[in-house]
């Protein structure tokens, strides 16, 4: 049994991987100070994995904490993936492939190998990213905006009379808020939803204007996807484990 790990900016996700299947999927929020303690709490009872494949775009110190914990616990080394120029059927659009987040790279790999045709990939995490890939696996590029929490924090820091303690975690999407909390969350949700819908609409129009029109498959993932998905078109495919699925493909093809 192998272990797949997605170390994000605020959330740690993992899954055991055996016989081509993900199992025992886990996810937990963390901060820089408690990562090692959290790993002990969450992973000490896991069976020792044969291989460990990790996507990590956080500070190198945190990646080192994870690698050291793995080495001490299981006497093995974690394989930290890096984006490639061209691999696993995907052609990276970035001039410097390493500038593309490894989680975005893993998501592109997963979509390329599991979904036929062109695709738009939306990842709703600390940042919200949108990547577009054509039917031949060529990554056409992407866009990045702040995620829900980051937008809220920016607003709280840059304005007066908006108290961060007013913020709640439940989704609020109203035309007009009746208090500050509703106004902030409604505005942020509406902005994010409008951005996603506009990108889908624009990219789909461009694809249909090509000499050989392409049908786009829209995929969404990330920790905040559940908050956004109810307000998007129901044709969008929700893949909570998309990055882990990409890591599985990478691991299978790594000597």
C-alpha positions, 0 to 999 in steps of 0.5 A: 500500500502506498500513500498519496499526500497533498500538502496545501497552504492550509489543509493536509489531504491524503489517501492510501493507494492500493491496486489502482484505488484510493482508500482511507481518504483524509483531510485536516486543516493545519497551521505552521506550528502544529504540522508535526504534531498533527502528522503524529495524531493523524498518521501514526496508526497508518500502515507503513506505506511502500512509497509516498508521493507528495504534492507540496507548494508550501514553504520548504520548511513545512515540506521538510517537516513532513519529510523528516516525520516520514523518515523517522516514522517509516524509515523511508523517503517521501517523493516530492513531485515537481511539474514537468515541461511535458509528461504524463500526456500533458504539455505545460504552458509555463515557460518555467515549468516549476512555477506551476504549482505541483497541485495544479500539475497533478490535477492536469495529469489526472484530468488528462488521463481520466477525462477525454477531450478539452477541460477547464479545471477549477481549484477552490482553495486558499487561492482559486485557480483556473487552468485550461487544457485542450483535447491533445493535453496541451495546457493553455494557461490559467488564472489565479485569484484569492480564495474566500478566506484570503479575500475576507482577510484582505477586506478586514485588514484594509477597511474600518468598521468591518470586524473580522469576528463577524465572519462565519463559515456558513455560505451566504449568497444574497443579492443584498446583505442585511448586516456586515457579515452577509454583505462581505460574504455575499460580495465575495461569493458573488465575485468568485462565482461571476469569475468562474462563470465568466471564465467558463463562458469565455473559454467555451466560446473560444473553443467553439470558434476553432476550426475543429470545435472542442467540447469542454468538460468542467471540473472543480476541486479544492476545499472550498468547492462545496461552498461554490458548487451549488451556485454553478452550472450542474454540468460541472464535475466535482472531483474532491480527490483530483490532486490525489488521483494525479499523484497516483498516476505519477507514482505509477509511472515513476521508477 
